[in-house]
Amino acid sequence: MSLQVLAAGPQTTVQGAPRIGLRHHGVPLGGPADPLSMALANRLVGRPPWASALEIALGPARLRFSAATRFALTGAQAKLRLDGRAVPWHRTLPASAGSVLEIGPCLAGARVYLALAATLAADVFMDSTSTYLPAGVGGHQGRALRAGDVLAWTGEDRTLPLLETPRQLRPPLARRWTLRVVPGPDWPAGATLAELAGLRVGARMDRMGLALAGGGLPEVAQAAARSSEALFPGAIQRTPDGQGFLLLADGQTTGGYPHLLQVVRADRHLAGQLRQGDDLRLLAVDQATAQAALAHKHALMAHWLPGLRLP
Amino acid sequence: MTRIRPCGDDALRIEPADLHDRHDIALHLRACGNWPEVVTGRTTVTVQVDLARLGLDQARTLLNAQLAGVAPRATRATVPLVLPARFGGEAGPDLDDLAARTGMAAADIVRALCDSPLRVDLVGFTPGFAYLDGVDPALQAQRLATPRRRVAAGSIGLLTGQVGLYALAGPGGWPLVGRICRPLFDGAATPPFLLHTGQPVRLQAVDGP
């Protein structure tokens, strides 16, 4: 049984668990750029949050099911069709043998997640099936999918209850975003930080990070002489051209550009849905608020995704 | 005086008074088991905090207590790991160009590299990429104008003052002078990466394939 790729779109990859505790080996977090959406997709097909699933960036993509199974789609908003008929997202859906799934171009958000009620065959690197493109490891031969690829699956479950993600748990999607931040270690002493508005997501938009134009990120004294220190997803660096660079799941583990801001952990999953041209506002919060926001999100999810921890 | 500062909402950065203590601090904190990530930088050690278990203030208190238990220099390896390597040719396609640019004979560059008391200062950027210092200061090299799309695993890159070892194949912008003959990454081994920060290294030139 398999999923056949008829059209892959600009970047469709197999993603699985984040890799934790390996940054000192230079191994990035990896896993879904929007982990909450992938966990929600897997929930609808009775799978653990980090079961291997497809991350479909921007679309459009077309896939064929070789056998009957159940599946679910979450993440970015796009026109979804199964055998030519519109199907909803955030629901468990049945596919028949030979069914063709069409995912249109993403209308809001950047990444659609497709989870199957089956185990997708994938390469394992450091205990995770997540594709890490720069080193060509994990997922399907360590690379983005292409038309003609065949992804085998086993153990499909056709008797699953048909579920729907509760509305209040569906992450908001827009072309304008607000992310909460705290100052990073290189935020200039004395510079005030309340809100940075008018940032725009630039052309570079991949799993390593997003270029951010505008917003007036403050200059840092002796920026070029900064030493290379630890970085984590959610870090916003100021590059030599004065732009921002926001690190995502595959972001590098160390770097020397000034680390001005840090998107709080509670909001990092949203960064995986930002795309070129989106409007971004950064809202400063204090440490206590950042921590409370994460606890609040975990509590909100607890009945639907018990034990889920946002990476 | 060691300082601790927040690094965002879920990490703390330790700035040790003596940079050489970074590796001992990192090993100790990793062994403590409270920190999902312990990452050594050029001048600091940063720990990520599991906010679901620990507030940042509690984390700082715990970190201070644990730092008091670091035994300085106790864990530092002194015996260098000898890594056999082939230089020039297909293994080190930029060696001849470096020789031409600097006026040094290729054989002298290789000898100077093999005589350098190297030490892994940092592992990072990409999986297993090790930055080594201790390079003979006579060796001068700059980044390639156009990075390679694919560098073979085990490749030895050279920049002025630094050697970079590529544990995995991938893109790379350092001029390449040779390649290590043994794997720097073995997925079946524990740990899978041969090199870690603080590890002394000697390169040893070997002939043949």
Interface residues (C-beta under 8 A of the other chain):
Chain A: I20 G21 L22 R23 H24 H25 G26 V27 P28 F125 M126 Y132 P134 A135 G136 V137 V182 G184 P185 S227 S228 E229 A230 F232 G234 A235 Q252 T253 T254 G255 H259 Q262 V264 R265 Q287 A290 Q291 L294 A295 H298 R309
Chain B: R5 P6 C7 G8 D9 D10 A11 R13 A26 R30 P36 E37 V38 V39 T40 G41 R42 T43 T44 V45 T46 Q48 D50 L51 A52 G55 L56 L122 V123 G124 F125 T126 P127 G128 F129 A167 L168 A169 G170 P171 G187 P191 P192 F193 H196 T197
